[in-house]
Each structure stands twice: as structure tokens, then as C-alpha cells.
């Protein structure tokens, strides 16, 4: 894909809590053979996903000079040609954030699946700001570089999609609600 279509695809993974265990060694062995991982120096755990996404964008922007960077869940199939065609229509936007845009309730109950420990920061109505759904979203190269430069300052929340959306509040960013990125609208 890299040579034919100019698309770099990598699996992004952290380390296990028990450094250098058999899982880490297996990933290292596979990566030596395939070179298709970005291995982050952080523990791979569900609560660390927002930090993982931030580190991915920062490291990818440092390593590759690209027009766009995409975060895609590992259970989402991407039609590369369709994605390329969609993104090509946004090349004229220097700071673009593309995804299935949503907002919604912030949950303050610790037992809730989508609990947000910082729920109180979202006001009395407890509603998230507009952000792209976490299954797949794309940011422009300029936004990825912004994340890279400011990674130590950017706040993360309980969820990666909300965290990414928060990084662009207050910036001159074009939010594009792209229905093709909404999992519910995808056809087989």
C-alpha cells in the first residue's frame, strides 16, 4: 500500500504491564518480520487509550510527512480507495478534523460504562462538545503536528474521541461531519 497508494498503515500497541514478558517478545518478533507496528512506550490498557491516541498522532507526525492521519479501531474495515477519494476533497483545508461528528451526555456515575471522572468540567447540563466518533476519524497534517508539538500540554479525558475533540477547541479547525465514517451508515 505504501508504494502503490502512498498509504502507510500501522498497528499501534503499547507494552504489557510486565515488561519484556512473552506478549512483548511476541510483538517484537512479529514486528521484526513485518515492520507494521508502532510500539509505544506505555502500558497497553483500556484506560490508557486517550494517551495512546495522542502518542500515535505525535509519533506519526514526527515520522511521516502526510496530508492526513487516521485513527481507526482494529475492528473497522477501511476501503483505502474510498477513503483516499473522500480525503482528496479536503486537501484545500489546512486544519481539518473529519469524522462522524457527535456530542452527547457526560456520565457522572462511576458504574456507567462511559463514566467520565471529570464530568463536572462539562457544566450543569453535562454534555460533551462536538467530536468525532471513536471508530474512525482523520486529522490533517497540521493538526497532527500541533498534537506533536503540544503533546505535553494536551489534556486527556476518559475517552479517546472526546480527548481528540478537546484538543481542537479554540483553534481555527474545520470540523467535517462525514457520514461515510459513521459505522451505522456503512454497508457490507
N, C-alpha and C positions, 0 to 999 in steps of 0.2 A: 504494500500500500504506500510505503514511503516514496518509492521511486516512481510508481505508476500514477499515483493520485496526489502526492505531496501531503499525505496524512500520516502523522505519527500517532500510534496507538500504544498505550502502556497500561498495565495493571498497576495500581498504586496500592501499596501494602505497607503496614508498619511491622515492627518486630514483636515477637511474643514477650510476655511478661518475664519469662525465664530465658534471658538472653542466651543465645547460642544453643538452644535446645534442638531437638530433631526437626521441629517445624521450621525454624530459622535456617537450619542447614539444608533442608529440602528446597526451600525457596531459593537460597543462594545457588544450589546446584542447578536448579531449573533455569535460573536467570543466566548463569554462565553459558548454558546451552542455547537459550532463546533470546536473551537480551531484550525481554519485553516487560520488565518490571521497573518501577520506580520504588525503591525500598527506602522508606522514611525512617529516620532515627527517632521513633516514638512508638509507644506501645499500641498495638492493634486492639482496640476495644470500642464497643458501641458508643460510649460516652465521649470518645476522642474524635469522632467523625468531623465535627466542625474544625478542629485544629488540623486534621488530616487534609481536608479540602483546602484550607488556607496554605498549608505547606506544599500541596500539589501545585496550586496555581503559581506560587512563588518560585518553586524549583523549575517548573516547566517554562516559565517566562525567562528565568536565568539561563536555561539550557537551549531553548529553541526560540528563534525569532519568527513568530507566527502571526497571522492576521487574527486568528481566533483560537480560543482554548475551550474545550468542552469537558464538563464533568458529567459522567454517565454512570448510573448504577450498573453493577455487574449482571443484573438480570434483564437488561434492556438491550434489544437487538437494534442496531443502528444501520440504516441503509446509507452507506457513505456517499453514494451519488446524489441521493435526495438531500442529504444534509449539506453537501457542497453547493448544490443549486440554491437551497434556501439561504445559506450564508453569503453566497456571492451577491445577493440582492442587498446586503447590508455593508458591503465594503466601503461605501461612502460615509459611513457613520464611525467616527474615530473612537467614540466611547459608547459602546452598545452592550446591552445586557439582554439576552434573548432566552425566553423560556415560556413555559405555561405559567403565566403570572396569576398569583392568587394572594389573598390575605385571609385572615380568619382569627378565630378565637385563640387567646392565650390561656392555657390551662394552669391554674394555680394549685390544684390538688396533687400532692406528691404521688398518689396511687394511679394517676391517669397516665396512659401510655405516652402522651405528648406533653408531659409536665415540663414547664419552664421555670427553673428556680428563680430567675429574675423577672417573674411575672409582674411585679409591682412597677417596673420601669415602663410598662406599656399603658399606663393611665387607668382611669376608672372603668373604662369600657373594655379594657384588656383585649385589644385587637392588634394583631401584627400589621405592620406596614406591608406594602406590596412587595412581593418577592417571587422568584421563580420556583416552581415545584422541584423537589429534590431529585426526581428520577433522572432528569437531564436538563442542563442549562449551559449556555455558551456565553462567554465574555470576549470582548475584543482584546487585542494585544495590549493596548494602552491600559486597560483595566487590570490585566494580569500583571503588568509592570508596576502599576500602582500598589497592588497587593504585595508584590515582591519588595518594593522599597519600604512599605509601611507595615510589614508583617508583624513587627514587634508592638505596634500601636493598635492594631485592629482587634476589636473585641469579638469574642465568640459567644454565642448563646447555646442553648441546649441542642439546637438542630442546625445542620449544615446549611440548609437552604435559607433559613432565616438569617444566619450569620452572614452569608454571602450578600444577601439583600441589604443588610445593615451597612456593609462597607461602602455602598454606593449612595446612601442617603446624603444629601448635601453636596453631591458632586453633579456636574453637568453631564449626566448619563442618560442616554436614550433607552428607556425600558420598552422592549418589544414583546407583546403577548403573542407568542407563536403557537397557534393551535396544533400544529404538527408535533409539537413537543409534549402535548398533553397525552398521557398514557391512555386515558379513557377514549381518546379520539382515534387511536391507532387501529388500523385494520391488520389482519394477519397477513 
